[in-house]
Amino acid sequence: MSTYTTQMDAAQKGILTDQMKQVLSEERIAEDLLVERVANGRIAIPANKKHTCLKAKGVGEGLATKINVNLGVSEDCCNLDLEIEKVKKAIALKADAIMDLSTFGDTRAFRRRVVEISPVMIGTVPVYDAVARYGKAVPQITVDDFFDVIRMHAQDGVDFMTIHAGLNRAAVERIRKSPRLTHVVSRGGSLLLHWMEANDCENPFYEHFDRLLEICQEYDVTLSLGDGLRPGCLQDATDAAQIQELIILGELTQQAWQARVQVMIEGPGHVPLNEVVANMQLEKKLCHGAPFYVLGPIVTDVAPGYDHITSAIGGAIAASCGADFLCYVTPAEHLRLPDLDDMKQGIVAARIAAHAADVAKGIPGAIDWDNAMSKARKELDWTRMFELAMDPEKARAYRESSKPIDEQVCTMCGDLCAVKRSREILEGR
């Protein structure tokens, strides 16, 4: 009987895993092409061996764009029941992944509960948990502390982990030589920067990258190589520090692949609209075609309360030209911990961006959904329109709030409905 350590290892041995079969059941991609791209790292299937209720999904070249939802508690907002409700809501709203970013309380119990109830892939940022778990000042956390937490997350069934291994001393030097307007806006990146500067040491995840790969290989955890130096404002976009880190991430990607560990690359951040395409091209080139996971990009800094829109604009462009995985942004971004309604708005905005991009890049079957909606509109079939809507609840509510005299049409046009009139003229009905 053939054995394998990771999905990448299986693919390189020509083994079709159960997780690959699950991906094939949802995607229109040839089996041999899927196996080839998992083998060469262009597709990742985050699937921890301990996550037993997972329905695996693929992230990468030729697959539908996936979306992630961030949630979790903080010291200021520590309502675990509400966060579990968010998990269930995110799954119901068809999120493809959930990241638990908790930084306070019994993080392990919450994380295990999330893994237990979630058929979608789960991600975490272990450096957050190191701060929460040990209650130490950041400089006093040891290298072993960091790696013990990573192993714990792997044992708990986490499918992918954000590790800011590319923020090494060479990358930090780029910030000193080319100062930024907003410095380091990544929470994990800033924690590591603090640790490195206080201890006059190299980034432990960069220095001991082999130790990290051993844990990932054992549990088949996908490395989501974090962008600790992502730009936090338009002015800092595509600067020397961001690109320096990206170069390092490309080198680490090859090292991970040699160990048959799957990799995703995390990307910006705040990026002007005219630089989004170039950022996608740089990542794909410098990181050898590894799947790209982007936060946004947010394309303007002046819309607090509407950053689900600024993010969806950037995300649609990014995914249409290379990004494979969009991290949702809610209206609460930069302002507070999101509530349930914020989360829903963020998910819908990200799903719109992802689907629009899939249509643009010709993902097989993507436009079929749009064509079905168009047919229902032509037929003035409101029941079918609601069934096909990305958010049926909202669509029905709008319809119910303003009823027309003629139930076939809506109150926007009434008797002047162009669809009804042209159908009567051209089709005689």
C-alpha positions as CSV (number, residue, x, y, z in Angstrom):
1,M,0.0,0.0,0.0
2,S,1.4,3.4,-1.0
3,T,2.0,5.9,1.8
4,Y,2.6,9.6,1.8
5,T,3.3,12.5,4.2
6,T,1.5,15.4,2.6
7,Q,-0.8,16.2,-0.3
8,M,2.2,17.4,-2.3
9,D,4.1,14.2,-1.5
10,A,1.1,12.1,-2.6
11,A,0.8,14.0,-5.8
12,Q,4.5,13.6,-6.6
13,K,4.0,9.9,-6.1
14,G,1.0,9.9,-8.4
15,I,-1.5,9.1,-5.6
16,L,-5.0,10.5,-5.8
17,T,-6.0,11.2,-2.2
18,D,-9.5,11.4,-0.8
19,Q,-8.9,15.2,-0.5
20,M,-8.0,15.5,-4.2
21,K,-11.2,13.6,-5.0
22,Q,-13.2,16.1,-3.0
23,V,-11.6,18.9,-4.9
24,L,-12.4,17.2,-8.2
25,S,-16.0,16.8,-7.1
26,E,-16.4,20.6,-7.0
27,E,-14.0,21.9,-9.7
28,R,-14.0,21.5,-13.4
29,I,-10.3,20.5,-13.7
30,A,-8.9,17.3,-15.2
31,E,-7.6,14.8,-12.6
32,D,-4.1,14.6,-14.1
33,L,-3.8,18.4,-14.2
34,L,-4.9,18.7,-10.5
35,V,-2.3,16.1,-9.5
36,E,0.4,17.8,-11.5
37,R,-0.3,21.2,-10.0
38,V,-0.4,19.9,-6.4
39,A,2.8,18.1,-7.1
40,N,4.6,21.3,-8.4
41,G,3.0,23.6,-5.7
42,R,0.7,25.7,-8.0
43,I,-2.3,24.3,-6.1
44,A,-2.5,23.7,-2.4
45,I,-5.0,21.6,-0.6
46,P,-4.9,22.6,3.1
47,A,-5.9,19.5,4.9
48,N,-4.5,18.7,8.4
49,K,-4.6,14.9,9.1
50,K,-6.3,15.7,12.4
51,H,-9.2,17.7,10.8
52,T,-11.5,14.8,10.4
53,C,-14.7,16.6,9.4
54,L,-13.0,18.6,6.7
55,K,-14.4,18.8,3.1
56,A,-11.2,19.7,1.3
57,K,-10.9,22.5,-1.2
58,G,-8.1,23.5,-3.5
59,V,-6.5,26.9,-3.7
60,G,-4.5,27.8,-6.8
61,E,-4.1,27.9,-10.6
62,G,-7.2,27.0,-12.6
63,L,-9.5,26.6,-9.6
64,A,-12.4,28.9,-8.4
65,T,-11.2,31.8,-6.3
66,K,-11.7,31.0,-2.6
67,I,-12.6,33.4,0.3
68,N,-11.5,33.4,3.9
69,V,-13.3,34.8,7.0
70,N,-11.3,36.1,10.0
71,L,-12.9,35.9,13.4
72,G,-11.9,35.3,17.1
73,V,-11.9,37.1,20.4
74,S,-9.8,39.8,21.8
75,E,-9.3,41.1,25.4
76,D,-11.8,43.9,24.7
77,C,-14.4,41.7,23.0
78,C,-14.3,38.2,24.5
79,N,-17.7,36.6,23.7
80,L,-16.9,33.0,22.7
81,D,-20.5,32.1,22.0
82,L,-20.8,35.0,19.6
83,E,-17.7,33.8,17.8
84,I,-19.0,30.3,17.5
85,E,-22.2,31.8,16.0
86,K,-20.0,33.6,13.5
87,V,-18.3,30.4,12.6
88,K,-21.7,28.8,11.8
89,K,-22.9,31.8,9.9
90,A,-19.7,32.0,7.9
91,I,-20.2,28.3,6.9
92,A,-23.8,29.0,6.0
93,L,-22.8,31.9,3.8
94,K,-20.4,29.6,1.9
95,A,-17.1,30.9,3.1
96,D,-14.3,28.5,2.0
97,A,-12.1,29.0,5.0
98,I,-12.1,30.4,8.5
99,M,-9.1,32.0,10.4
100,D,-9.2,32.0,14.2
101,L,-7.3,35.1,15.2
102,S,-8.1,34.9,18.9
103,T,-5.7,36.7,21.2
104,F,-7.3,36.2,24.6
105,G,-8.8,33.7,27.0
106,D,-8.9,29.9,26.5
107,T,-7.8,30.0,22.9
108,R,-7.1,26.3,22.7
109,A,-10.6,25.3,23.7
110,F,-12.1,27.7,21.2
111,R,-9.8,26.6,18.4
112,R,-10.6,22.9,19.0
113,R,-14.3,23.7,19.0
114,V,-13.9,25.5,15.7
115,V,-12.1,22.6,14.1
116,E,-14.6,20.1,15.5
117,I,-17.6,21.8,13.9
118,S,-16.1,23.2,10.7
119,P,-16.1,21.3,7.3
120,V,-14.2,24.3,5.9
121,M,-10.4,24.7,6.2
122,I,-9.2,26.4,9.4
123,G,-6.2,28.8,9.6
124,T,-4.5,30.4,12.6
125,V,-1.6,32.8,13.4
126,P,0.3,31.0,16.1
127,V,2.4,34.0,17.1
128,Y,-0.8,35.6,18.4
129,D,-1.5,32.6,20.6
130,A,2.1,32.6,22.0
131,V,1.4,36.0,23.4
132,A,-2.0,35.0,24.7
133,R,-1.0,31.6,26.1
134,Y,2.1,32.5,28.0
135,G,1.2,35.9,29.3
136,K,4.8,37.0,28.9
137,A,6.1,40.3,27.7
138,V,6.9,39.7,24.0
139,P,10.8,39.8,24.4
140,Q,10.6,37.1,27.1
141,I,8.9,34.5,24.8
142,T,11.5,31.8,23.9
143,V,12.1,30.1,20.6
144,D,10.8,26.9,22.1
145,D,7.6,28.7,23.3
146,F,6.9,29.8,19.7
147,F,7.4,26.3,18.3
148,D,5.5,24.6,21.1
149,V,2.5,26.7,20.1
150,I,2.9,25.8,16.4
151,R,3.0,22.1,17.3
152,M,-0.1,22.6,19.5
153,H,-2.0,24.2,16.6
154,A,-1.0,21.4,14.3
155,Q,-2.2,18.8,16.9
156,D,-5.5,20.6,17.2
157,G,-6.2,20.1,13.5
158,V,-5.4,23.5,12.0
159,D,-5.1,23.2,8.2
160,F,-3.0,26.3,7.4
161,M,-0.9,28.6,9.6
162,T,0.3,32.1,8.9
163,I,4.0,32.3,9.7
164,H,5.8,35.6,9.1
165,A,9.1,33.8,8.3
166,G,10.2,36.3,5.6
167,L,10.4,39.3,8.0
168,N,14.1,38.7,8.6
169,R,16.8,41.2,9.6
170,A,17.6,42.0,6.0
171,A,14.0,42.9,5.3
172,V,13.9,45.0,8.5
173,E,17.0,46.9,7.3
174,R,15.0,47.9,4.2
175,I,12.5,49.8,6.5
176,R,15.4,51.6,8.2
177,K,16.9,52.7,4.8
178,S,13.5,53.6,3.3
179,P,11.2,54.8,6.1
180,R,7.5,54.2,5.7
181,L,4.5,56.3,6.5
182,T,2.8,53.5,8.5
183,H,5.7,51.4,9.4
184,V,4.7,47.7,10.1
185,V,0.9,47.2,10.2
186,S,0.8,43.4,10.4
187,R,0.0,42.4,13.9
188,G,2.2,39.3,13.7
189,G,4.9,41.2,11.9
190,S,5.0,43.9,14.6
191,L,5.2,41.2,17.3
192,L,8.2,39.5,15.7
193,L,9.8,42.9,14.9
194,H,9.6,43.7,18.7
195,W,11.0,40.3,19.6
196,M,13.9,40.5,17.2
197,E,14.9,44.1,18.2
198,A,14.6,43.5,21.9
199,N,16.7,40.3,21.7
200,D,19.0,41.4,18.9
201,C,18.2,38.1,17.2
202,E,17.1,36.8,13.8
203,N,13.4,35.9,13.2
204,P,13.1,32.5,14.8
205,F,10.9,31.2,12.1
206,Y,13.4,32.2,9.4
207,E,16.4,30.9,11.4
208,H,14.8,27.6,12.3
209,F,12.7,27.1,9.2
210,D,13.6,23.4,9.0
211,R,12.1,22.9,12.4
212,L,8.9,24.5,11.2
213,L,8.8,22.3,8.1
214,E,9.1,19.1,10.2
215,I,5.9,20.0,12.1
216,C,4.1,20.9,8.9
217,Q,5.2,17.7,7.2
218,E,4.1,15.6,10.2
219,Y,0.5,16.9,10.2
220,D,0.3,18.1,6.6
221,V,-0.2,21.7,7.6
222,T,0.0,24.2,4.7
223,L,2.3,27.1,5.3
224,S,0.7,30.5,4.6
225,L,3.8,32.5,4.5
226,G,2.8,35.8,6.0
227,D,3.5,39.3,4.6
228,G,4.7,41.0,7.8
229,L,5.8,44.0,5.7
230,R,2.6,44.4,3.7
231,P,1.8,48.1,3.0
232,G,-0.7,49.6,5.4
233,C,-1.4,52.6,3.2
234,L,-1.2,53.5,-0.5
235,Q,2.0,55.5,0.0
236,D,3.9,52.4,1.3
237,A,2.7,50.1,-1.5
238,T,5.2,48.1,-3.6
239,D,8.2,49.6,-1.7
240,A,11.6,48.1,-1.0
241,A,10.6,46.4,2.2
242,Q,7.6,44.7,0.7
243,I,9.5,43.4,-2.2
244,Q,12.5,42.4,-0.1
245,E,10.2,40.2,2.0
246,L,8.6,38.8,-1.1
247,I,12.0,37.7,-2.5
248,I,12.7,35.9,0.8
249,L,9.3,34.2,0.8
250,G,10.1,32.9,-2.7
251,E,13.3,31.4,-1.4
252,L,11.4,29.8,1.6
253,T,8.8,28.5,-0.8
254,Q,11.4,26.4,-2.6
255,Q,12.8,25.2,0.6
256,A,9.3,24.1,1.8
257,W,8.6,22.4,-1.5
258,Q,11.8,20.4,-1.1
259,A,10.3,19.0,2.1
260,R,7.0,18.4,0.3
261,V,5.2,21.0,2.5
262,Q,2.4,22.9,0.8
263,V,2.7,26.7,0.6
264,M,0.5,29.8,0.1
265,I,1.9,33.3,-0.1
266,E,0.1,36.2,1.6
267,G,0.0,39.5,-0.1
268,P,-0.9,43.2,0.4
269,G,-2.5,45.1,1.9
270,H,-3.2,48.6,0.7
271,V,-2.4,49.1,-2.9
272,P,-3.3,51.8,-5.5
273,L,-5.6,50.5,-8.2
274,N,-3.0,50.9,-10.9
275,E,-0.4,48.8,-9.0
276,V,-2.6,45.8,-8.2
277,V,-1.8,43.9,-11.4
278,A,1.9,44.4,-11.0
279,N,1.8,43.1,-7.4
280,M,0.1,39.9,-8.6
281,Q,2.7,39.4,-11.4
282,L,5.6,40.0,-8.9
283,E,4.3,37.4,-6.5
284,K,3.7,34.8,-9.1
285,K,7.2,35.4,-10.6
286,L,9.2,35.7,-7.3
287,C,7.3,32.9,-5.6
288,H,7.3,30.4,-8.5
289,G,3.6,30.3,-9.1
290,A,2.6,29.4,-5.5
291,P,-1.0,30.2,-4.6
292,F,-1.5,33.8,-3.6
293,Y,-3.7,34.8,-0.7
294,V,-4.5,38.5,-0.5
295,L,-6.1,40.8,2.1
296,G,-8.1,43.1,-0.2
297,P,-6.1,44.7,-1.7
298,I,-7.7,47.8,-0.2
299,V,-7.4,50.5,-3.0
300,T,-8.1,53.7,-1.1
301,D,-7.4,54.7,2.5
302,V,-10.3,57.2,3.0
303,A,-13.4,54.9,3.4
304,P,-13.6,53.6,6.9
305,G,-16.9,52.0,7.4
306,Y,-16.9,50.9,3.7
307,D,-13.7,48.9,3.4
308,H,-15.6,45.8,2.4
309,I,-16.1,47.8,-0.9
310,T,-12.6,49.1,-1.2
311,S,-11.4,45.6,-0.7
312,A,-13.8,44.0,-3.1
313,I,-12.7,46.4,-5.8
314,G,-9.1,45.4,-5.3
315,G,-9.9,41.8,-4.8
316,A,-11.8,41.4,-8.1
317,I,-8.9,42.9,-10.0
318,A,-6.3,40.9,-8.0
319,A,-8.1,37.6,-8.5
320,S,-8.7,38.2,-12.2
321,C,-5.0,38.4,-12.8
322,G,-3.4,35.9,-10.4
323,A,-4.7,35.9,-6.8
324,D,-6.2,32.6,-5.8
325,F,-7.6,33.3,-2.3
326,L,-9.2,36.5,-0.9
327,C,-9.3,37.3,2.7
328,Y,-12.6,39.1,3.4
329,V,-12.6,42.7,4.8
330,T,-15.7,43.9,6.7
331,P,-17.1,47.4,7.1
332,A,-15.6,47.4,10.6
333,E,-12.0,47.1,9.3
334,H,-9.7,49.7,11.0
335,L,-12.6,50.5,13.5
336,R,-13.6,47.5,15.7
337,L,-14.1,43.8,16.0
338,P,-16.8,42.9,13.4
339,D,-20.3,41.8,14.5
340,L,-22.5,39.3,12.7
341,D,-23.9,41.9,10.2
342,D,-20.4,43.2,9.4
343,M,-19.2,39.7,8.8
344,K,-22.1,39.0,6.4
345,Q,-21.4,42.1,4.4
346,G,-17.7,41.2,4.2
347,I,-18.4,37.7,3.1
348,V,-20.9,38.8,0.4
349,A,-18.5,41.5,-0.9
350,A,-15.6,39.0,-1.1
351,R,-17.8,36.4,-2.8
352,I,-18.9,39.0,-5.4
353,A,-15.2,39.9,-6.0
354,A,-14.2,36.2,-6.3
355,H,-17.0,35.3,-8.7
356,A,-16.5,38.3,-10.9
357,A,-12.8,37.4,-11.1
358,D,-13.6,33.8,-12.0
359,V,-15.9,34.9,-14.8
360,A,-13.1,37.2,-16.1
361,K,-10.4,34.6,-16.1
362,G,-12.6,31.9,-17.6
363,I,-12.9,29.4,-14.8
364,P,-15.0,26.6,-16.3
365,G,-18.7,26.9,-15.3
366,A,-18.3,30.3,-13.6
367,I,-20.5,32.2,-16.0
368,D,-23.2,29.5,-16.0
369,W,-24.5,31.0,-12.7
370,D,-24.8,34.4,-14.4
371,N,-26.5,33.0,-17.4
372,A,-29.1,31.2,-15.3
373,M,-29.9,34.4,-13.5
374,S,-30.2,36.3,-16.8
375,K,-32.6,33.6,-18.0
376,A,-34.7,33.9,-14.9
377,R,-34.8,37.7,-15.3
378,K,-35.9,37.4,-18.9
379,E,-38.7,35.1,-17.8
380,L,-39.6,37.5,-14.9
381,D,-39.3,34.4,-12.7
382,W,-38.8,36.0,-9.3
383,T,-38.7,32.7,-7.4
384,R,-35.9,31.5,-9.5
385,M,-34.1,34.8,-9.2
386,F,-34.1,34.5,-5.4
387,E,-32.9,30.9,-5.5
388,L,-29.9,32.1,-7.6
389,A,-29.1,35.2,-5.7
390,M,-25.9,35.4,-3.8
391,D,-27.9,36.7,-0.8
392,P,-31.5,35.5,-1.3
393,E,-32.6,36.9,2.0
394,K,-31.7,40.4,1.1
395,A,-33.1,40.1,-2.4
396,R,-36.5,38.9,-1.1
397,A,-36.6,41.6,1.5
398,Y,-36.1,44.3,-1.1
399,R,-38.8,42.8,-3.3
400,E,-41.3,42.5,-0.3
401,S,-40.7,46.1,0.8
402,S,-42.1,47.6,-2.3
403,K,-44.8,45.6,-4.1
404,P,-45.8,46.6,-7.7
405,I,-49.3,46.7,-9.1
406,D,-48.4,44.1,-11.7
407,E,-46.6,41.2,-9.8
408,Q,-44.6,40.3,-12.9
409,V,-42.5,43.5,-12.7
410,C,-40.9,45.7,-10.0
411,T,-41.6,49.2,-8.8
412,M,-38.6,50.6,-10.5
413,C,-40.3,50.6,-13.9
414,G,-43.8,49.2,-13.4
415,D,-45.7,49.2,-16.6
416,L,-42.7,50.5,-18.4
417,C,-40.7,47.3,-17.7
418,A,-38.3,46.9,-20.7
419,V,-37.9,43.2,-20.2
420,K,-41.7,42.5,-20.3
421,R,-42.3,44.9,-23.2
422,S,-39.5,43.6,-25.4
423,R,-40.5,40.0,-24.7
424,E,-44.1,40.7,-25.8
425,I,-42.8,42.4,-29.0
426,L,-40.1,39.9,-30.0
427,E,-41.6,36.7,-28.7
428,G,-45.3,37.5,-28.7
429,R,-45.8,36.8,-25.0
